[in-house]
Amino acid sequence: MSAFQAFVLGAVQGLGEFLPISSSGHLIVVPWLLGWPMQSLAFDVALHVGTLAAVLYAFLGDWLRLVGSGLRCALRGRPFAEPDARQLWLIALASIPGAIAGLLLDEWAETTFRSPLLVACTMSVMGGLLLFADRRAGATGSSHVALAHALIIGCAQALAIVPGVSRSGATITAALLLGYARPDAARFSFLLATPITAGAALVKVPKLFAAGAPSAVWVGMASAAVFGFLAIRLLLGYVRTKDYRPFAYYRFAVTLLVLAVYGLRGGLR
């Protein structure tokens, strides 16, 4: 893989991880469209290290407050005494379904799921769900998520093991369906991204570097970090006054593009 290809894929990962358009789906479709060799899933996960750095930087103040509250309450023997401490535990709890899905479906993620046609299908289905959920968005903000809602959003995140679903797309859609305001849905989605992304990186990335990661990997990670941070800022600013419909329409457009190219090529080869 060239440094240019790694840079492009890093940008794709950074934008797709936080905008509700599916980074994993784009990491399959973009090389397929451009005729590039398909990169390994380990490389895709390495790009997640870049987006992990982006979300940690963007929400450093939030994490310092949440972790500080969690430690303070734990030392007092009252782990749920403060709203921020309770929210920290809810984020941890909501991350469990995604971790289980990753462990159970890891082999399928490496093989069966890496199909442009599957991506086209999930892109359109999730686009429709996002469009529907956007109409149910709440008007008032809520800085904390309820226990039952955290579990539902966490289960939605687990669906992102299937490319094209989108981790942010699934969690934002679930939060909107539960009546959260658009900015709050995005914020909780971004906070929830941190533990699941860190866990995947801890499992996959050491194997990649143990095999001798080329310099292109570092280019991709840096690109993912920069574009990931920009995507976070873009979405948080955008949804303060606007809705998620353009992202749903974009998903439909990607579906049509994949199907058109698939038809012109006479099927996958």
Secondary structure, 3 states (H helix, E strand, C coil): CCHHHHHHHHHHHHHHHHCCCCHHHHHHHHHHHHCCCCCCHHHHHHHHHHHHHHHHHHCHHHHHHHHHHHHHHHHCCCCCCCHHHHHHHHHHHHCHHHHHHHHHCHHHHHCCCCCHHHHHHHHHHHHHHHHHHHCCCCCCCCCCCCHHHHHHHHHHHHHHHCCCCCHHHHHHHHHHHCCCCHHHHHHHHHHHHHHHHHHHHHHHHHHHHHCCCCHHHHHHHHHHHHHHHHHHHHHHHHCCCCCCHHHHHHHHHHHHHHHHHHHHCCCCC
